[in-house]
């Protein structure tokens, strides 16, 4: 079995999460009337009590994607809590 450095794993996950449009229009869509609106997801960094809590995450999302119906939330990838933002794709 290969030993993997824990710090490397954490940094790798954070890198993936902060790349921005991590999942660009991942076929998530909302139907409003007869219009199909694609939703995108962006990773906005680490989330948690000592870094940026849920409210901070929502504010980051709103600030960055203001006119695109943003919805910020904290979610887990393994044991790491990250800030995500769902927003309407253009």
C-alpha positions as CSV (number, residue, x, y, z in Angstrom):
1,X,0.0,0.0,0.0
2,X,1.3,3.5,-0.9
3,X,1.5,6.1,1.8
4,X,0.0,9.4,0.7
5,X,1.0,12.6,2.5
6,X,-2.1,14.0,4.3
7,X,-1.1,17.6,3.5
8,X,-0.8,16.8,-0.2
9,X,-4.3,15.4,-0.2
10,X,-5.8,18.5,1.5
11,X,-4.0,20.9,-0.8
12,X,-5.1,18.9,-3.8
13,X,-8.8,19.0,-2.7
14,X,-8.5,22.8,-2.0
15,X,-6.9,23.3,-5.4
16,X,-9.7,21.5,-7.2
17,X,-12.4,23.4,-5.2
18,X,-10.9,26.8,-5.9
19,X,-10.4,26.4,-9.6
20,X,-13.6,28.3,-10.2
21,X,-16.3,26.7,-12.4
22,X,-15.4,23.3,-11.1
23,X,-18.4,21.7,-12.6
24,X,-19.4,23.9,-15.6
25,X,-23.1,23.4,-16.3
26,X,-23.0,19.9,-15.1
27,X,-26.4,19.2,-16.7
28,X,-28.1,20.6,-13.6
29,X,-31.0,22.6,-14.8
30,X,-34.1,24.3,-13.5
31,X,-37.3,24.6,-15.5
32,X,-39.1,27.9,-15.1
33,X,-42.2,27.9,-17.2
34,X,-41.1,26.7,-20.6
35,X,-37.6,28.0,-20.2
36,X,-34.7,25.7,-19.3
37,X,-32.1,27.4,-17.2
38,X,-28.7,25.7,-16.7
39,X,-27.0,26.0,-13.4
40,X,-23.3,26.2,-12.8
41,X,-21.3,25.4,-9.7
42,X,-18.2,27.3,-8.6
43,X,-15.8,26.4,-5.7
44,X,-15.1,29.4,-3.6
45,X,-12.5,28.0,-1.2
46,X,-12.5,26.6,2.3
47,X,-15.6,26.8,4.6
48,X,-15.8,26.4,8.3
49,X,-16.1,28.3,11.6
50,X,-12.5,29.6,11.7
51,X,-12.2,30.5,8.0
52,X,-15.5,31.4,6.4
53,X,-18.8,30.2,7.8
54,X,-22.1,29.6,6.0
55,X,-23.1,33.3,6.0
56,X,-19.6,34.3,4.7
57,X,-19.9,31.7,1.9
58,X,-23.4,33.1,0.9
59,X,-21.9,36.6,0.8
60,X,-18.9,35.5,-1.3
61,X,-21.3,33.8,-3.8
62,X,-23.6,36.8,-3.9
63,X,-20.8,39.2,-4.4
64,X,-19.1,37.2,-7.2
65,X,-22.3,36.1,-9.1
66,X,-24.8,38.8,-8.1
67,X,-27.1,39.0,-11.1
68,X,-27.2,35.3,-11.7
69,X,-29.5,34.0,-8.9
70,X,-26.6,32.8,-6.7
71,X,-27.0,30.3,-3.9
72,X,-24.0,29.8,-1.7
73,X,-23.6,26.9,0.7
74,X,-20.9,24.9,2.6
75,X,-20.6,21.3,1.6
76,X,-18.2,18.4,2.4
77,X,-15.7,16.6,0.2
78,X,-14.5,13.8,2.6
79,X,-13.6,15.6,5.8
80,X,-13.0,19.0,4.2
81,X,-15.8,21.6,4.2
82,X,-15.8,23.8,1.1
83,X,-17.8,26.8,-0.1
84,X,-19.8,26.3,-3.2
85,X,-21.9,28.6,-5.3
86,X,-24.7,27.6,-7.6
87,X,-25.7,30.2,-10.2
88,X,-27.4,30.6,-13.5
89,X,-25.1,30.0,-16.5
90,X,-25.1,32.5,-19.2
